[in-house]
Amino acid sequence: MQTISPVDAHAVDDAYIIDVREADEVARARIDGAVHIPLGELVSRVDEVPRDRTVYLLCAVGGRSAQATQYLAAQGVDAVNIDGGIVGWYRAGLPVTTSAD
């Protein structure tokens, strides 16, 4: 499984990030521009995932996005897990929009 650090993912121009967390989690904190497809809906919504570019997967700390990455890779998608999820993203000092913003 391919992985990338939050800092390196943030540095990718026009990165296509899919957030696989639940709606209430995304409502509390999100990365602007990320596409929200909860892990439980990924199989039924797989046709929404681009196949012509690398897709980066994000969750809270990396477990659910690792599952999503493995599933999408098995479907032929160039999928990369963002290590540490949004927690790692935030701890790296990268931009996060919170419900207080």
N, C-alpha and C positions, 0 to 999 in steps of 0.2 A: 504494500500500500504506500502510495506517495504521500508525503507530509511536507508541510512548510511552516515556518515560524510566522507569527502574526506580523512581525516587522517586514519580513520578506513578502508576505501576501499583500500588505498595504502598499508596498513599493511597486507592485505590478500595475501597469497602466491599464485602466478599464477592466479590472478583475471582475469576473462574474462570480459573485459570492451567493451561495444559497444557505440560508439560516434554517436549520431543521428543528429549532426549539419550538415549544408550544406558544400559542398566541399570547398568553399572559406573560410569559418570559420576554417575548419580543416587545410587548407594551412597556415593560420596565426599562429595558435597555436594548438598543439596536445599533447596527452599523448602517448609516445612510447609504441607500442604493442597493443594499442586499435584498435578494428575493426571498420571500418567506414561503417555504414548503415544509410543514411539520413532518417529522420522520414517519409518523403513522399514515401520512397521505402520499409519501414519495412513490410508492409502487403505482398507485392509481394516477399520479400526476407526472410520471416519468417522461411523457411526451413533451412536457413543458421545458425539459432540461436540454440546453443546446448540445449538439453533437459536433459542432464545427469549431469549438474552442475549449480551452481548459476551464473547468468548473471547480471552484473552491468551496469546501463544505465547512460550516461552522455550527457549533452548538454552545452549551454552557462551558464545558471544560474539555471536550474532545471525544467522549465516548460515543454519543449518538452520531456525531458527524463521521466518526471512524466507520460505523456500521453503514452509513449512507454512502461513504466513499467506496467501500468494498462492494456494495450493491451496484452502484453506478459503473464502477470499473468492470464488473461482470457483464454489464449491458453494453460495453464498448465505449463508455464515456471516459474522456481524459479527466479523471476526478482526483483532487488533492485535498487531504484533510488539513485544516488549520490547527496546529498543535495548541492545546490549552484553551481553545474556544474563545468565547467573548471575554472570559475572565483573564486569559492570557493577553488578549488584545488590549483590554483596559489596563492591566498591569504594565504593559509595554509603553503606556502613555499615548496610545493611538486614539483617534476620535471615536467617541461613543455618544449617541444621543439617548438621554434618559427621559423618563416620564416627567421629571422636574424641568426639563428644557423647553 
